[in-house]
Amino acid sequence: MEVDSHSSTDPSSLTRHPDLWFEDGNIVIHAGATVFKVLKSMLSKESQLFKDMFSLPQSSAAGETYDGCALLHVQETAEDFCLLLSAIFHYA
């Protein structure tokens, strides 16, 4: 998984995933034209990569947000990222 830290986001061009958008989520992941709002704790529990990523210090001045949460841009397609999140959140 590659993180795209140089992407700018026009919120009106993005679509919330209908099943992987949790109102109590605390991170929004942007893949393709889709955004997913999920829980950092679940991602960290199921993935060492996410655990390591979330343990790094974050600069609040440079942090982009979406719907009140930190926004993480990834280079994977929305379909691929949906498969990953579906496995982590046991959504079928």
Secondary structure, DSSP 8 states (H G I E B T S, - for coil): --B-TT----GGG-EEEEEEE-TT--EEEEETTEEEEE-HHHHHHH-HHHHHHHHS---TTT--EETTEEEEEESS-HHHHHHHHHHHTT--
